[in-house]
């Protein structure tokens, strides 16, 4: 049932002005004025720019998913989540896959098995009301521990890593023990695409 | 299998310094130096502060979910998503539920049926690597169109609203047509808790 349709004016997005209020290379804050498709009058907005990211659902041959436990300074908590990393330049799907494979190895110490493959699970926006941050989801399977081990960045604080059966991941999500958008979005796509099945 | 455990120092989070670089009431940017539980040396970080939010999975008696289509300026796109809204003060679960009910009514024109209830589905962090933004998920069921209709804010641009069967929401998520963390996180919790069942 459609209760609040508004006729679209079919006009493109048009930036009237944009002023950078802050930029330290990690985060940029813009004050913007725009014309949007649905309105005649301009809108003012504060937009936070961030680099895009990749998130890797890494599944072993035994159907277990590899999670890391990482200190997250903005929320003052150490949480279980899927490995992820930022993309310096958004070129093409090949470069995204390269970043995904590298982040998987660096953060978890796992790598694709010789017959393994990366499957694109679509993208998502972490909080489109205030930031353009966009994450690209990949399924890597099967993965196995790399002889080279992990290689954590100085800027990260990954304190643990483990393989979790799908049922256990389901339990952790249901119990609010997995609480980051990356892992929840990947789980949603894995379920929706029928790649993992869940217990009723 | 545990491949990269680090012994926790079991020290609390300790803020050494915090400087506000930007704050317009919607977004605040802080430069912080902290001691974290796992390290001896302090870490520097740029943290973006945002108000917490509520997200409402609104289900009709016919097991359909109510989605809105909203212009999202930071991503220059108009997307289908679950209704959501920011919380001005984080008091208690009662106030969160009040905000959830209000946002549902304002954004969609739906309200809880007389015998309906709100169920808390846990919370999540939209992007804990850079922001403290936290969203509280609620299931409202059953909902029904309100006689009062919707009441959109001037700051919003909601251009459409519709009821979507669970199977159709699953298809939209699988096909990358639903791409916001709020809706994907709510779908993940609904699946993980066995509240909705999905087709393999």
Interface residues (C-beta under 8 A of the other chain):
Chain A: X1 X2 X3 X4 X5 X6 X8 X13 X21 X22 X24 X26 X27 X29 X31 X32 X34 X36 X37 X38 X39 X43 X45 X46 X47 X48 X50 X68 X71 X72 X73 X74 X75 X76 X77 X78 X79 X84 X108 X109 X122 X123 X124 X125 X126 X127 X128 X129 X130 X131 X132 X133 X134 X145 X149 X150 X152 X157 X158 X159 X160 X161 X162 X163 X170 X171 X173 X174 X175 X176 X179 X180 X181 X184 X185 X187 X188 X189 X191 X192 X193 X194 X197 X198 X199 X200
Chain B: X1 X2 X3 X4 X5 X6 X8 X13 X21 X22 X24 X26 X27 X29 X31 X32 X34 X36 X37 X38 X39 X43 X45 X46 X47 X48 X50 X68 X71 X72 X73 X74 X75 X76 X77 X78 X79 X84 X108 X109 X122 X123 X124 X125 X126 X127 X128 X129 X130 X131 X132 X133 X134 X145 X149 X150 X152 X157 X158 X159 X160 X161 X162 X163 X170 X171 X173 X174 X175 X176 X179 X180 X181 X184 X185 X187 X188 X189 X191 X192 X193 X194 X197 X198 X199 X200
